[in-house]
Amino acid sequence: MENNESPEACFRREVLEETGVVIDSLEYLGHFIEEKSQSNFRQISYVYKGYGSIQLNHLDLTKKENDEGGEVVFVSLKDAYRLISQSSKNSVASIHENAYVTRFINKRDALIVEFVIKSM
């Protein structure tokens, strides 16, 4: 989150930057507290289900996201879970993250998508 930014505002900004979608409404689903023991790091991840109707043609990806081939692909939640789970099995270090951090992020994202699927 940016300085003095609420979790909701952060969600809206991140979705816009990384997908080009403007969020019309959102629903708070909960949060995760993440403890990364190898890097002695604690993070709180807020989980929202967002609904958007406008997709802009401009993305604002970070250097890391661009370097790692980041792209926007819209898929069903079940396909998202399958893709994240598959990528977790093949996680390797990148020039920006070690394999531990990548696996950690994939595991977290898979748990979030699984939670959303079960809550529907």
Backbone torsions as a table, in degrees:
resi	resn	phi	psi	omega
1	MET	NA	145.1	176.5
2	GLU	-77.7	169.3	-179.8
3	ASN	-53.1	129.3	176.4
4	ASN	57.0	21.8	179.5
5	GLU	-91.3	134.7	176.9
6	SER	-75.0	157.0	176.4
7	PRO	-56.5	-38.5	179.5
8	GLU	-64.1	-46.0	179.0
9	ALA	-63.6	-38.2	178.4
10	CYS	-63.0	-44.0	178.4
11	PHE	-58.7	-49.3	-179.0
12	ARG	-60.0	-42.9	-179.5
13	ARG	-65.7	-47.3	-178.4
14	GLU	-62.4	-42.2	178.9
15	VAL	-62.6	-43.8	179.5
16	LEU	-62.7	-47.0	-178.4
17	GLU	-63.7	-41.6	-170.5
18	GLU	-94.7	-14.4	179.8
19	THR	-129.7	-16.7	-175.6
20	GLY	79.6	6.1	-178.0
21	VAL	-93.0	131.5	174.4
22	VAL	-89.9	122.5	-178.8
23	ILE	-79.8	123.9	177.5
24	ASP	-85.3	-44.1	179.5
25	SER	-148.3	156.4	179.0
26	LEU	-145.4	161.1	-178.9
27	GLU	-127.8	124.9	177.9
28	TYR	-74.9	127.6	-179.3
29	LEU	-107.4	-18.6	-179.1
30	GLY	142.6	-167.0	177.6
31	HIS	-147.7	158.8	177.2
32	PHE	-117.1	141.5	170.4
33	ILE	-106.0	119.6	-175.4
34	GLU	-106.4	129.6	176.6
35	GLU	-114.6	110.0	178.2
36	LYS	-98.4	97.1	-172.3
37	SER	-65.1	-38.9	-177.8
38	GLN	-65.3	-32.1	-179.3
39	SER	-107.3	8.9	177.7
40	ASN	48.2	57.5	-171.8
41	PHE	-134.3	136.6	176.7
42	ARG	-121.6	133.1	-178.0
43	GLN	-138.3	142.2	173.6
44	ILE	-106.7	122.7	178.4
45	SER	-108.9	120.0	178.5
46	TYR	-89.7	137.6	-175.5
47	VAL	-114.6	125.8	178.2
48	TYR	-129.0	151.8	167.9
49	LYS	-107.5	118.1	-175.5
50	GLY	-109.1	152.4	177.6
51	TYR	-124.0	124.1	-178.2
52	GLY	-130.7	156.4	-179.2
53	SER	-127.0	-16.2	-176.1
54	ILE	-114.6	127.2	173.8
55	GLN	-115.2	117.5	177.5
56	LEU	-81.6	159.1	-179.3
57	ASN	-88.2	0.3	-176.7
58	HIS	-107.9	128.9	173.3
59	LEU	-110.2	150.7	178.9
60	ASP	-121.5	67.1	-178.1
61	LEU	-79.0	149.6	176.9
62	THR	-74.6	166.7	175.6
63	LYS	-56.6	-42.8	179.1
64	LYS	-59.6	-47.7	-178.8
65	GLU	-62.8	-39.9	177.0
66	ASN	-67.9	-44.9	-179.6
67	ASP	-60.0	-34.9	-176.9
68	GLU	-91.1	9.7	174.9
69	GLY	79.7	27.4	-179.7
70	GLY	-57.8	135.7	176.9
71	GLU	-147.9	158.9	179.5
72	VAL	-96.4	125.2	176.4
73	VAL	-134.9	124.2	179.0
74	PHE	-95.4	122.2	-178.7
75	VAL	-136.5	168.6	176.0
76	SER	-69.1	163.3	178.3
77	LEU	-61.5	-39.6	179.6
78	LYS	-64.5	-41.2	177.2
79	ASP	-67.7	-37.4	176.9
80	ALA	-59.7	-45.3	179.6
81	TYR	-60.8	-45.0	-179.6
82	ARG	-62.5	-45.4	-178.7
83	LEU	-65.2	-42.4	179.0
84	ILE	-65.0	-43.9	-180.0
85	SER	-62.2	-41.3	178.1
86	GLN	-64.4	-41.4	-178.3
87	SER	-68.9	-28.1	177.9
88	SER	-62.5	-35.9	-178.1
89	LYS	-70.4	-23.5	-176.3
90	ASN	-110.9	20.0	-175.9
91	SER	-65.1	133.6	176.0
92	VAL	-134.5	163.8	176.6
93	ALA	-67.6	150.2	174.1
94	SER	-119.4	-177.8	177.8
95	ILE	-71.2	-13.0	-177.6
96	HIS	-108.2	-27.2	-176.0
97	GLU	-138.3	149.6	173.1
98	ASN	-83.6	166.9	-175.9
99	ALA	-62.2	-32.6	178.6
100	TYR	-59.2	-48.6	-178.6
101	VAL	-65.4	-42.1	179.1
102	THR	-61.2	-45.8	178.4
103	ARG	-63.4	-38.9	179.1
104	PHE	-60.7	-47.3	179.8
105	ILE	-63.7	-44.3	179.2
106	ASN	-61.8	-42.8	179.3
107	LYS	-62.7	-45.4	178.5
108	ARG	-59.9	-47.2	-178.3
109	ASP	-64.0	-39.4	177.4
110	ALA	-63.2	-41.8	178.2
111	LEU	-63.7	-39.5	179.5
112	ILE	-64.8	-47.7	-179.4
113	VAL	-64.3	-40.9	177.4
114	GLU	-61.2	-42.3	178.1
115	PHE	-60.5	-44.9	-179.7
116	VAL	-64.2	-43.3	178.6
117	ILE	-59.2	-45.3	-177.8
118	LYS	-69.6	-24.3	-178.4
119	SER	-84.7	-4.5	-177.9
120	MET	-84.2	NA	NA
